[in-house]
Amino acid sequence: MAEITAAMVKDLRDQTGAPFIDCKNALNEVDGNIEKALETLRIKGVAKASKKAGRETHEGTITSYIHGGGKIGVLVEINCETDFVARNEEFQKVSKEIAMQIAANNPRYVKKEDVPKEEVEKERKILKAEVIESGKPENVADKIVEGRINKFFEEECLLEQPYIRDPKTKISDIVSALIAKIGENIVIKRFVRYQLGE
């Protein structure tokens, strides 16, 4: 059995746009053969998911989730292309899981691009000052700051967050897998989270 390295998984992901976990599974199935893994992903339709990303999404659902005996409530709008998919059991199940994720992890934004540039720059300056204060040289500080900025996005942006039921999988991977399975573009449009007393 060939060793599946992170570089191999990244290469496959770069070529297909498929979720990390699907790329890893495909490589495991074919003993690390990139060409065969590409075929496997194409057959499963996961590689096609990224091609659907630009398609219009005017249907969908608003899903609610109440947690903690009524202390936390979430509304999330998830869009798809057709009313048929909006009523699909798998679509509804994933919508509920995403609402639970929002309740549990309290993200502030859907995706990285939603975070105001000024907020990212302010965070970067604070982090850099902290790293330099701890005695690290400037060239090392920049690399540490980039790592911490990625961690910031992971905490603040829903699509970047590790899934509460499987921390190795990001929410963006779950959405991509659903796109591949259902065959329509799916977009998390917006959400609101209420916490009693806030």
C-alpha positions as CSV (number, residue, x, y, z in Angstrom):
1,M,0.0,0.0,0.0
2,A,1.5,3.3,-1.1
3,E,1.8,6.1,1.4
4,I,-0.7,8.9,0.7
5,T,1.0,12.2,1.4
6,A,-0.6,15.6,2.0
7,A,1.2,16.9,-1.2
8,M,-0.5,14.1,-3.3
9,V,-3.9,15.0,-1.8
10,K,-3.3,18.8,-2.5
11,D,-2.2,18.1,-6.1
12,L,-5.4,16.1,-6.7
13,R,-7.5,18.8,-5.0
14,D,-5.9,21.5,-7.1
15,Q,-6.7,19.6,-10.3
16,T,-10.3,18.8,-9.5
17,G,-11.6,21.3,-6.9
18,A,-13.0,18.3,-5.1
19,P,-13.1,18.3,-1.2
20,F,-10.0,17.2,0.6
21,I,-11.6,14.1,2.2
22,D,-12.9,12.9,-1.2
23,C,-9.4,13.3,-2.8
24,K,-7.8,11.4,0.1
25,N,-10.4,8.6,-0.2
26,A,-10.0,8.4,-4.0
27,L,-6.2,8.1,-3.6
28,N,-6.6,5.4,-1.0
29,E,-8.9,3.4,-3.3
30,V,-6.4,3.3,-6.1
31,D,-3.2,2.9,-4.0
32,G,-1.9,6.5,-4.6
33,N,-2.3,6.5,-8.5
34,I,-3.1,10.1,-9.3
35,E,-4.5,9.3,-12.8
36,K,-6.8,6.6,-11.5
37,A,-7.9,8.8,-8.6
38,L,-8.9,11.5,-11.1
39,E,-11.1,8.9,-12.9
40,T,-12.6,7.8,-9.6
41,L,-13.5,11.4,-8.7
42,R,-15.0,12.1,-12.1
43,I,-17.1,8.9,-12.0
44,K,-18.4,9.9,-8.6
45,G,-19.2,13.4,-9.8
46,V,-17.3,15.2,-7.1
47,A,-15.0,16.9,-9.5
48,K,-18.0,18.4,-11.3
49,A,-19.1,20.2,-8.1
50,S,-16.7,23.1,-8.6
51,K,-18.1,23.7,-12.1
52,K,-21.6,24.3,-10.8
53,A,-20.4,27.1,-8.5
54,G,-21.3,29.9,-10.9
55,R,-24.9,28.7,-11.6
56,E,-27.8,30.8,-10.3
57,T,-29.5,29.8,-7.1
58,H,-33.0,31.2,-6.7
59,E,-34.7,28.4,-4.7
60,G,-33.8,26.9,-1.3
61,T,-34.9,26.9,2.2
62,I,-34.7,28.9,5.5
63,T,-33.9,26.4,8.2
64,S,-34.3,27.1,11.9
65,Y,-32.6,25.4,14.9
66,I,-33.3,26.0,18.6
67,H,-30.7,24.7,21.1
68,G,-30.1,24.7,24.8
69,G,-33.7,24.7,26.0
70,G,-34.5,27.8,23.9
71,K,-31.4,29.8,24.8
72,I,-29.8,29.8,21.3
73,G,-31.7,30.1,18.0
74,V,-30.4,30.0,14.4
75,L,-32.0,30.9,11.0
76,V,-30.0,30.0,7.9
77,E,-30.8,30.6,4.3
78,I,-29.4,28.0,1.9
79,N,-30.0,28.4,-1.8
80,C,-30.1,25.8,-4.6
81,E,-31.2,25.9,-8.3
82,T,-34.6,24.2,-8.1
83,D,-37.6,23.8,-5.8
84,F,-37.3,20.0,-6.3
85,V,-33.8,20.0,-4.6
86,A,-35.0,22.4,-1.9
87,R,-37.5,19.7,-0.8
88,N,-34.9,16.9,-1.1
89,E,-34.3,15.0,2.2
90,E,-30.5,15.1,1.9
91,F,-30.6,18.9,1.2
92,Q,-32.8,19.5,4.3
93,K,-30.6,17.2,6.5
94,V,-27.5,19.2,5.5
95,S,-29.3,22.5,6.1
96,K,-30.2,21.4,9.6
97,E,-26.6,20.3,10.3
98,I,-25.3,23.7,9.1
99,A,-27.8,25.4,11.4
100,M,-26.5,23.3,14.3
101,Q,-22.9,24.2,13.4
102,I,-23.8,27.9,13.6
103,A,-25.5,27.4,17.0
104,A,-22.4,25.5,18.3
105,N,-19.5,27.5,16.9
106,N,-21.0,31.0,16.5
107,P,-19.3,32.1,13.2
108,R,-19.7,35.8,12.3
109,Y,-19.4,35.4,8.5
110,V,-20.3,32.9,5.8
111,K,-17.0,33.0,3.9
112,K,-13.5,34.7,4.0
113,E,-14.5,37.2,1.4
114,D,-17.3,38.5,3.7
115,V,-14.8,39.7,6.4
116,P,-14.1,43.4,5.9
117,K,-10.5,44.0,4.8
118,E,-10.0,46.5,7.6
119,E,-10.9,43.9,10.2
120,V,-8.4,41.4,8.6
121,E,-5.6,44.1,8.5
122,K,-6.3,45.1,12.1
123,E,-6.1,41.4,13.2
124,R,-2.9,41.0,11.2
125,K,-1.3,44.1,12.9
126,I,-2.3,42.9,16.4
127,L,-1.0,39.4,15.8
128,K,2.3,40.7,14.3
129,A,2.9,43.0,17.3
130,E,2.3,40.0,19.6
131,V,4.7,37.7,17.7
132,I,7.5,40.4,17.5
133,E,6.9,41.2,21.2
134,S,7.5,37.5,22.0
135,G,11.0,37.9,20.5
136,K,10.6,36.3,17.0
137,P,12.5,37.9,14.1
138,E,10.3,39.8,11.5
139,N,10.7,37.2,8.7
140,V,9.6,34.4,11.0
141,A,6.8,36.6,12.4
142,D,5.2,37.0,9.0
143,K,4.8,33.2,8.6
144,I,3.5,32.8,12.1
145,V,1.0,35.6,11.5
146,E,-0.3,34.0,8.2
147,G,-0.9,30.8,10.1
148,R,-2.8,32.7,12.8
149,I,-4.8,34.6,10.2
150,N,-5.9,31.3,8.8
151,K,-7.0,30.2,12.3
152,F,-8.9,33.5,12.6
153,F,-10.8,32.7,9.4
154,E,-11.4,29.2,10.7
155,E,-13.1,30.6,13.8
156,E,-15.0,33.5,12.2
157,C,-16.1,32.1,8.8
158,L,-18.7,29.3,8.6
159,L,-17.3,27.6,5.4
160,E,-13.8,27.5,6.9
161,Q,-14.9,25.9,10.2
162,P,-14.2,22.3,11.0
163,Y,-17.4,20.3,11.1
164,I,-18.6,19.7,14.7
165,R,-19.2,16.0,14.0
166,D,-15.9,15.4,12.1
167,P,-13.2,18.1,12.7
168,K,-11.1,16.8,9.8
169,T,-13.9,18.0,7.4
170,K,-14.6,21.7,6.8
171,I,-18.2,23.0,6.2
172,S,-17.1,23.9,2.7
173,D,-16.3,20.2,2.1
174,I,-19.8,19.2,3.2
175,V,-21.3,21.8,0.8
176,S,-19.1,20.5,-2.1
177,A,-20.0,16.9,-1.4
178,L,-23.7,17.8,-1.4
179,I,-23.3,19.7,-4.7
180,A,-21.6,16.6,-6.2
181,K,-24.3,14.3,-4.9
182,I,-27.3,16.4,-5.9
183,G,-26.0,17.9,-9.1
184,E,-27.0,21.5,-8.4
185,N,-25.1,24.5,-7.1
186,I,-25.8,25.1,-3.4
187,V,-24.9,28.4,-1.6
188,I,-25.1,29.3,2.1
189,K,-26.5,32.8,1.6
190,R,-26.8,34.2,5.1
191,F,-27.6,33.4,8.7
192,V,-28.5,34.9,12.0
193,R,-27.8,33.5,15.5
194,Y,-29.6,34.7,18.6
195,Q,-28.4,34.0,22.1
196,L,-30.6,34.8,25.0
197,G,-29.4,37.8,26.9
198,E,-27.1,39.1,24.1
